[in-house]
C-alpha cells in the first residue's frame, strides 16, 4: 500500500481516478501548501491557463514572472506537490477534460481545446497515458446518463464541495455588495458578468444543498472564447471557496476559546472575480459604510464599465485597468487622494500586469490593509487575518472582554496601552490559527 499527498502525485505514478466513484470530481483542497506564497501564486496562475492553450508561456518565462529561477520553481513543486509544474498543469487539463466528457455534450475536439491543449493528437496521447482510456470511451460510458446539452457558447456543469456550506451567509454577503447589471443574487443562485483574456461572458451558480454541489452555467460571448473555459470554472470554484475543508478549518477555530466563543458553521471566503476588482472595492470602501462603498462602485461601473448584450441580457462588465487609468473619475464623490490612488493602481497594473500584489505597496495610497483585502477576496488566500480592520478589532476585543481577559483595559487605559495589548493578542492569535486566518476574519465579520 502506498500513500500520496496529492492526487496529481498518485497520477504521476500511473494511478488513475476510479471511474465509478469519480474522486476527481471532489474538491481539490491543497492544505499541504500552507502559507507557501510562491507555490500558491504559481498554482493559481497555472489554473488560470498560463502554461496551457495558445497563449502558453515557457517554464523559464513562468519562473521569471514569479521572481525565481526555473530550477527553484521545479524544486518547490516537487516538494509541495510531488510533480513538476508542467505535470501539474497537464493533470489539471486532463481532469477538466474528463469533467467535460462526463457532464457535457461538447464534441471531443472542442473539449481538447477548451481544456488548454493545442493539439487533439497530443490530448488523446496524454489521456491514454494518464487514464488508460480514450476520451471516446469515457463519453460512450457516461454521456447518455448525464443528459446535459450545450450549444456553441454555453455550458452547464456541476461543481461539488465538502459540507458544511453556509450558503445563506455567502448569499447575503454577495447580495449586500452586488452591483446592478454586473451581479445578481437570488434565493439559491449568484451570477455575474466577467472579462478574461480578452473574452467576456457571464456565469451563474445555483446551490443544490441535497447534492452538496452547484449547478454552474457558463455563457461566453463567442465560441472562440471557450479556450478560456477552464480558467472561468477554476475562478468560480475559488470565488465560492468550494475546495475548502471546513471540517479541518472549524476544528482549528473551535480551539481558539475566548477569541471566538461561537462558530457560524460553514462560513467560507466569498471571493471577487479579480485582484483588480477587489482592490477597487477596498479603495472605495475606506472609511465609509458597506452601503456607501457599493454606491461608489456602482457609479464606477455605470460610468466606465462596458455594456454588452449576451443571450438577450443587458450586462455591465467591470472596468479594465486601462479604462480606469485614463478616466477622470469625476463621478466618484470621494477625496481627491482616493481617486489618485485608484488611477495610480490602474496605471501600475496596466504597465505591470503580472506583478504580485506585494508590489502594489509601492503605489501611493495603497497600504497594507488594501493589499491584505486583495489577498483575502481577490486571491482567496486562506491565511489573511485582517487584524487592522475595525470590525475585526472591535469583535475580538468584545469577545475577550466578555471572557474577562481584557478587564485591565478600562477607561483610564491610554491609546498606546490599548494598541500594545491588541497587537500582542493578535500576534498570538495569528500564530494559533495559521494557516486559516481568513476564515477567522469572516467568522468575526459574520458575528458583528
Secondary structure, DSSP 4 states (H G I P E B T S, - for coil): ----SSHHHHHHTT----TTT-GGGS----GGGTT-HHHHHHHHHHHTTTTSSTT---HHHHHHHHTS-HHHHHHHHHHHTSS-HHHHHHHHHHHHHHHHHHH----HHHHHHHTT-S-HHHHHHHHHHHHSS-HHHHHHHHHHHH-----SSEEEEEEE-PSP--HHHHHHHHHHHPPTTTEEE-SSEEEEEEEETTEEEEEEEEEEGGGTEEEEEEEESSGGGGGGHHHHHHHHHHHHTTT--HHHHHHHHHTTGGGGSS--TT------S-HHHHHHHHHHTTTS-HHHHHHHHHHHHHHHSPEEEETTEEEEPPPPHHHHHT---TT--S-HHHHHHHHHHHHHHHH-TT--GGGGGGSTT--HHHHHHIIIIIS--S----TTSHHHHHHHHHHHHHTTSSTT--TT--HHHHHHHHHHHHHHHHHHHTT-HHHHHHHHHHT-
